[in-house]
Amino acid sequence: MATGDIGLIGLAVMGQNLILNMNDKGFNVVAYNRTTEKVDRFLANEAKGTKIQGAHSIQELCSKLKRPRKIILLVKAGSAVDDFINQLIPHLEPGDIVIDGGNSYYPDSIRRTKELEAKGLLFVGSGVSGGEEGARHGPSLMPGGSTAAWTHIKEIFQKTAAQAYGEPCCDWVGESGSGHYVKMVHNGIEYGDMQLIAEAYDILKRGLGLHEDEIADIFKKWNKGVLDSFLIEITAAILKFKDDDGEHVVNKILDQAGQKGTGKWTAIAALDAGSPVTLIGEAVFARCLSALKEERVRASKVIAGPQKEPFRGDKQLFIDDLEQALYASKIISYTQGFLLMRQTAKDLNWNLNYAGIASMWRGGCIIKSVFLSDITSAFNKNKNLESLLFDDFFNKAVHKAQPGWRRVIAQAVLWGIPTPAFSTALAFFDGYRSEIVPANLLQAQRDYFGAHTFRVLPGKENAKFKTGEDIHVNWTGRGGSVSASTYNT
């Protein structure tokens, strides 16, 4: 008799921890791994004394699961997911559910949803955030895909997930590949948050000349206010941490940042959607620039910057300004992230729950913060909120932070300290609030050299320039009236 509530394939640390978590929550889990020796080791060690069952084949795994079968894949994204799905299909029945909990690219999840639904099966692509610790004690889970699957997995997912403010950090995201899309945006926002914190650290260290312990105390203080978050908390701890020789470990780390590609995916998705997610893009490029270590060392010896003058102002006031700059830039980053999700939902006809998404991120994940409760409240007040900057709370917060935000960036420019994330956040803010931007000149240039046409500004219509028409001007008197293309934004 089948007794398993859910199966899991992939016994790397994340898989093992998630199984142990689900077992703790009272669910009967069946574990399988391609190398079956790992199953035996897991049962004999970490899972010893639990109700966790093992399986030595895909067929045995499926035979031990109650209907509809629910199977989580925690394997390397890409072809490995498809390989396991193909191995599972002969042993599944209509209505069974395959769940991909890896870091899959959302177009793959869109494809897999269609392919499995065509076979009468249900597919869920679920973002899982929180790393190994989250998997063991409660991750943020972002499931999306075949909507009919939710009623069958809801209890398991919501009990396994982290809890924040008395609510599970898990809810149904939406259709098709939306679960992995939201996880991708989460990871992109994570890139942005980390870059902003790194720039604040750089300003405090190279700009104000503060010591690591002093900077750690500043971050610790910030973590008691509006910036209260996991990343600020660990930054304070990192800056305090010393090696056996008494030197701060952070000062021994090579200044080259790695990346696995999810930030890049978000930047590419933003370009594809035509959505100005500038801060995440700059965060990705900052890591690319950091990778040019040898080149930067050579450049530092031959390219002169400004002569850095000692800071003669009130340091505490400047530190307060920096806190406001970090907060305002963070608001912009999340504004851009939600704008991207809204645009993609519109393009792909997804019905996303934005308050639910923000709520899911309040615990169990890398970007968890008090700040996300304010986003949840904003979307609960207005589920059709066009932009976080249109919400009264965030509008007032950015307005209050604006003077200090500008002072910090201006001072960093004078020092020659790069602030790509802070600067692009402010540039977006100024562009977004501008009724008129210089795109009229860009469009005139495009029409001049390529006859790409333009539209007339409302109120400037005449017999030649008519509303709604694609207009081409003979700028030189030598050209013709042929248009190279229709107007497109």
C-alpha positions in Angstrom: 0.0 0.0 0.0 1.4 3.4 -1.0 1.9 5.7 2.0 4.2 8.4 0.7 2.7 12.0 0.7 5.4 13.3 -1.6 8.6 12.2 -3.3 11.8 14.0 -3.8 14.5 13.4 -6.4 18.0 14.8 -5.7 19.8 14.3 -2.5 22.3 17.1 -2.5 22.3 19.2 0.7 19.2 21.2 -0.4 17.2 18.1 -1.2 18.2 16.3 2.1 17.3 19.4 4.1 13.9 19.9 2.4 13.1 16.2 3.0 14.0 16.5 6.7 11.9 19.7 6.9 8.8 18.0 5.4 9.3 15.0 7.7 9.4 17.4 10.7 6.1 18.8 9.5 4.4 15.4 9.6 4.6 14.4 6.0 5.7 10.9 4.7 8.5 11.6 2.2 10.1 9.1 -0.3 13.7 10.0 -1.3 15.4 9.0 -4.5 18.8 9.8 -6.0 20.4 8.8 -9.3 23.2 7.2 -7.4 21.3 5.0 -5.0 24.1 4.6 -2.6 23.4 8.2 -1.6 19.8 7.1 -0.6 21.2 4.4 1.7 23.7 6.8 3.3 21.0 9.4 3.8 18.6 6.9 5.5 21.4 5.5 7.7 22.6 8.9 8.8 20.7 12.2 8.5 17.3 10.5 8.2 17.9 7.8 10.8 15.0 7.4 13.1 12.5 9.3 10.9 9.6 8.1 8.7 11.5 8.9 5.5 11.4 6.1 3.0 14.0 5.4 0.3 13.6 4.2 -3.3 16.2 2.6 -5.5 14.4 3.2 -8.8 12.0 5.7 -10.4 9.4 2.9 -10.5 9.8 2.1 -6.8 9.5 5.8 -6.0 6.3 6.1 -7.9 4.9 2.9 -6.4 5.3 4.3 -2.9 3.3 7.5 -3.5 -0.3 8.1 -2.8 -2.5 9.4 -5.7 -2.2 11.9 -7.1 1.5 11.4 -7.0 3.5 14.5 -6.1 7.2 14.5 -7.0 9.7 17.3 -6.4 12.8 17.5 -8.6 15.8 19.2 -6.9 18.4 18.6 -9.6 20.6 20.8 -11.7 18.6 23.1 -14.0 18.5 22.3 -17.7 18.6 18.9 -19.4 18.7 17.0 -16.1 15.2 18.1 -15.3 13.9 17.0 -18.7 15.7 13.7 -18.4 14.1 12.9 -15.0 10.7 14.0 -16.3 11.0 11.6 -19.2 12.0 8.8 -16.8 9.0 9.6 -14.6 6.3 9.8 -17.3 5.9 6.0 -18.0 5.2 5.5 -14.3 2.7 8.3 -13.8 -1.0 8.6 -14.3 -3.3 11.5 -15.3 -3.5 14.1 -12.6 -0.1 13.2 -11.1 2.1 16.3 -10.3 5.7 16.9 -11.2 7.3 19.8 -9.3 10.6 21.4 -10.4 12.2 23.1 -7.4 15.5 24.0 -9.0 16.7 27.3 -10.4 15.2 26.7 -13.9 14.9 29.4 -16.5 11.2 30.4 -16.8 10.8 29.7 -20.5 11.7 26.0 -19.8 8.9 25.9 -17.2 6.4 27.4 -19.7 7.4 24.6 -22.1 7.2 21.9 -19.5 3.8 23.0 -18.3 2.4 22.7 -21.8 4.2 19.4 -22.5 3.0 17.7 -19.3 -0.5 19.0 -19.5 -0.8 17.6 -23.0 -0.1 14.2 -21.4 -2.8 14.7 -18.7 -0.1 15.4 -16.1 0.3 18.6 -13.9 3.5 20.6 -13.7 4.6 23.1 -11.1 7.8 25.2 -11.4 8.5 26.4 -7.9 11.1 28.9 -6.8 12.8 27.9 -3.6 14.8 30.5 -1.8 16.7 30.5 1.5 19.6 28.2 0.7 20.5 25.2 2.7 19.3 26.8 6.0 16.0 27.8 4.5 15.4 24.3 3.1 15.9 22.8 6.5 13.9 25.2 8.6 11.6 26.9 6.2 12.2 28.4 2.8 10.3 30.9 0.8 8.4 28.9 -1.8 7.0 30.4 -5.1 5.0 27.8 -6.9 3.4 28.4 -10.3 2.2 26.3 -13.3 -0.8 24.0 -13.6 -3.4 25.7 -11.4 -5.2 22.4 -10.7 -2.1 21.2 -8.8 -2.3 23.8 -6.0 -5.1 22.2 -4.0 -3.1 19.0 -3.8 0.3 20.6 -2.8 -0.9 23.6 -0.8 -0.9 22.0 2.6 2.6 20.5 2.2 4.1 23.6 0.7 2.6 26.1 3.2 3.5 24.0 6.2 7.1 23.4 4.9 7.6 27.1 4.1 9.0 29.7 6.5 6.4 31.6 8.6 6.5 35.4 8.9 3.9 37.5 10.8 1.9 34.3 11.4 1.6 33.6 7.6 3.3 31.1 5.4 6.0 32.4 3.0 4.3 30.6 0.2 1.2 31.1 -2.0 0.2 30.3 -5.5 2.0 32.6 -7.8 0.2 32.1 -11.1 0.1 30.2 -14.4 2.7 28.5 -16.5 6.3 29.6 -15.8 5.3 32.3 -13.4 6.8 30.6 -10.3 10.3 30.5 -11.7 9.8 33.9 -13.2 9.1 35.4 -9.8 12.1 33.5 -8.4 14.3 35.0 -11.1 13.1 38.5 -10.3 13.7 37.7 -6.6 17.3 36.8 -7.5 17.7 39.9 -9.6 16.5 42.1 -6.7 18.9 40.2 -4.5 21.8 41.3 -6.8 20.5 44.9 -6.5 20.3 44.8 -2.7 23.8 43.4 -2.4 25.3 45.9 -4.8 23.7 48.8 -2.9 25.0 47.6 0.4 28.5 47.1 -1.2 28.4 50.7 -2.4 27.4 52.0 1.0 30.3 50.0 2.5 32.7 51.5 -0.1 31.6 55.1 0.7 32.0 54.5 4.4 35.4 52.9 4.0 37.1 54.8 1.2 35.1 58.0 1.5 34.8 58.6 5.2 37.8 56.4 6.1 36.0 54.4 8.7 37.3 51.1 10.1 35.5 47.8 9.6 34.3 47.7 13.2 32.9 51.2 12.9 31.1 50.3 9.7 29.8 47.1 11.2 28.2 49.1 14.1 26.6 51.4 11.5 25.0 48.5 9.7 23.9 47.0 13.0 22.2 50.3 13.9 20.6 50.5 10.4 19.2 47.0 10.9 17.1 48.3 13.8 15.3 50.8 11.4 13.7 50.8 8.0 16.6 48.8 6.5 16.0 45.8 8.9 16.8 42.8 6.7 18.8 39.6 6.4 21.4 41.1 4.1 22.0 44.1 6.4 22.2 41.8 9.4 24.8 39.5 7.8 26.8 42.5 6.5 27.3 43.7 10.1 28.4 40.2 11.1 30.8 39.8 8.1 32.5 43.1 8.9 33.1 42.1 12.5 34.5 38.7 11.6 38.3 38.3 12.1 40.8 35.6 11.1 43.1 33.9 13.6 45.7 36.6 13.1 43.2 39.3 14.2 42.7 40.8 10.7 39.2 41.2 9.3 38.5 38.5 6.9 36.7 40.8 4.5 40.0 42.6 3.8 41.5 39.3 2.7 38.9 38.5 0.1 39.7 39.1 -3.6 37.4 41.8 -5.0 36.0 39.7 -7.8 32.3 38.8 -7.4 31.0 35.6 -8.9 27.6 35.1 -10.4 25.5 32.1 -11.5 23.5 33.9 -14.1 20.1 34.6 -12.5 20.8 38.3 -12.3 21.7 38.3 -16.0 18.4 36.5 -16.7 16.5 39.2 -15.0 18.3 41.9 -17.0 17.7 40.1 -20.3 14.0 39.6 -19.4 13.7 43.3 -18.7 15.2 44.2 -22.1 12.9 41.7 -23.8 9.9 43.2 -22.0 11.1 46.8 -22.6 11.0 47.4 -18.9 13.6 49.9 -17.4 15.0 47.6 -14.7 18.2 49.6 -14.5 19.4 48.9 -11.0 19.5 45.1 -11.4 21.3 45.7 -14.8 23.9 47.9 -13.1 24.4 45.3 -10.3 25.1 42.6 -12.9 27.6 44.9 -14.8 29.3 45.8 -11.5 30.1 42.2 -11.0 31.4 42.0 -14.6 33.6 45.0 -13.9 34.9 43.4 -10.7 36.0 40.4 -12.7 38.5 42.6 -14.6 40.9 42.6 -11.6 44.2 42.6 -13.5 43.0 45.2 -15.9 41.7 47.4 -13.1 45.1 47.1 -11.3 46.8 48.3 -14.5 44.3 51.1 -15.0 44.7 52.3 -11.5 48.4 53.1 -12.2 47.8 55.0 -15.5 44.4 56.6 -15.2 44.1 59.5 -12.8 40.9 60.4 -10.9 40.1 63.3 -8.6 42.4 64.2 -5.8 40.5 62.9 -2.8 40.0 65.5 -0.1 39.3 64.6 3.5 35.7 64.9 4.5 35.2 68.1 6.4 31.5 67.9 7.1 29.5 66.3 9.9 30.1 62.6 9.6 27.0 61.5 11.4 24.8 63.7 9.2 26.4 62.2 6.2 25.9 58.6 7.5 22.3 59.5 8.1 22.1 60.7 4.5 23.7 57.4 3.3 21.0 55.5 5.2 18.3 57.5 3.4 20.1 57.0 0.0 20.2 53.2 0.6 16.5 53.1 1.6 15.4 55.3 -1.4 17.5 53.2 -3.8 16.1 50.0 -2.4 12.6 51.4 -3.0 13.5 52.1 -6.6 14.9 48.6 -7.1 11.7 46.9 -5.9 9.6 49.4 -7.9 11.5 48.3 -11.0 11.2 44.6 -10.1 7.4 44.8 -9.7 7.1 46.9 -12.9 8.9 44.1 -14.7 6.6 41.4 -13.2 3.5 43.5 -14.1 4.7 44.0 -17.7 5.5 40.3 -18.2 2.2 39.3 -16.6 0.4 41.5 -19.1 2.4 40.2 -22.1 1.9 36.5 -21.1 -1.6 36.9 -19.7 -0.6 35.8 -16.2 -2.8 36.7 -13.2 -0.1 37.5 -10.6 -0.8 38.2 -6.9 1.7 41.0 -6.1 0.7 41.3 -2.5 1.2 37.6 -2.1 4.6 37.7 -3.9 5.8 40.4 -1.5 4.4 38.4 1.4 6.2 35.3 0.3 9.6 37.1 0.5 9.1 38.4 4.1 10.8 35.3 5.5 12.9 32.3 4.6 14.8 34.0 1.7 17.8 36.1 1.1 15.9 39.3 0.6 13.6 39.0 3.6 13.1 42.3 5.3 10.6 44.4 7.2 10.4 46.6 4.1 8.4 43.8 2.3 5.5 44.1 4.7 5.1 47.7 3.5 5.0 46.4 -0.1 2.4 43.8 0.9 0.3 46.5 2.5 0.6 48.7 -0.7 -0.7 46.0 -2.9 -3.4 44.9 -0.4 -4.7 48.5 -0.5 -4.7 48.6 -4.3 -4.1 45.3 -6.1 -3.9 47.2 -9.4 -1.2 49.6 -8.1 0.7 50.7 -11.2 3.9 51.5 -9.3 5.2 51.5 -5.8 6.0 55.2 -6.2 2.2 55.9 -6.6 1.6 54.5 -3.1 1.4 57.2 -0.5 3.8 55.4 1.9 6.6 55.0 -0.6 6.0 58.3 -2.3 6.5 60.1 1.1 9.5 57.9 2.0 11.3 58.7 -1.2 10.4 62.4 -0.9 11.9 62.5 2.6 15.0 60.6 1.5 15.6 62.6 -1.6 17.9 65.4 -0.3 20.3 63.1 1.5 20.2 60.7 -1.5 21.4 63.4 -3.8 24.0 64.7 -1.4 25.5 61.2 -1.1 25.8 60.6 -4.8 27.2 64.1 -5.4 29.9 63.5 -2.8 30.8 60.1 -4.1 31.2 61.6 -7.6 33.6 64.3 -6.1 35.5 61.5 -4.4 35.7 59.4 -7.6 34.0 56.5 -5.8 31.7 54.5 -8.2 28.1 54.2 -7.2 26.4 52.6 -10.3 23.4 51.3 -8.3 22.8 54.4 -6.3 23.2 56.6 -9.4 21.0 54.6 -11.7 18.3 54.5 -9.0 18.3 58.3 -8.8 18.4 58.6 -12.6 15.4 56.3 -12.9 13.6 58.3 -10.2 14.3 61.6 -12.0 13.3 60.2 -15.4 10.2 58.5 -14.1 8.9 61.7 -12.6 9.7 63.8 -15.7 6.7 64.7 -17.9 9.1 65.5 -20.7 12.3 63.6 -21.5 14.7 64.2 -24.4 13.4 61.3 -26.4 12.0 63.8 -28.9 15.5 64.5 -30.1 16.3 60.8 -30.3 13.3 60.2 -32.4 14.2 63.2 -34.7 17.7 61.7 -35.1 16.3 58.3 -36.0 14.0 59.9 -38.6 16.8 62.0 -40.0 19.2 59.1 -40.7 16.8 56.3 -41.1 13.4 57.6 -41.9 12.0 55.8 -38.8 9.2 58.4 -38.4 7.8 60.0 -35.2 4.5 61.0 -33.6 3.4 64.6 -32.9 3.3 65.9 -29.4 -0.3 66.5 -28.2 -1.1 70.2 -28.7 1.4 70.6 -31.5 -0.7 69.2 -34.3 -1.2 71.0 -37.7 -2.1 70.2 -41.2 1.2 68.4 -41.8 1.6 66.9 -38.3 -1.6 64.9 -37.5 -2.4 63.0 -34.4 -1.9 59.2 -34.6 0.1 59.3 -37.8 3.6 58.1 -38.4 5.3 61.2 -39.7 8.5 61.5 -41.7 10.2 64.8 -42.4 12.6 65.6 -45.3 15.2 67.1 -43.0 17.8 68.1 -45.7 15.6 68.9 -48.7 17.3 66.2 -50.6 15.5 63.2 -49.2 12.1 61.8 -50.0 8.9 61.0 -48.2 9.4 57.2 -47.9 9.4 55.9 -44.4 11.9 53.1 -43.4 9.5 51.6 -40.9 6.4 52.3 -38.7 6.7 54.0 -35.4 7.3 51.6 -32.6 7.8 52.1 -28.8 
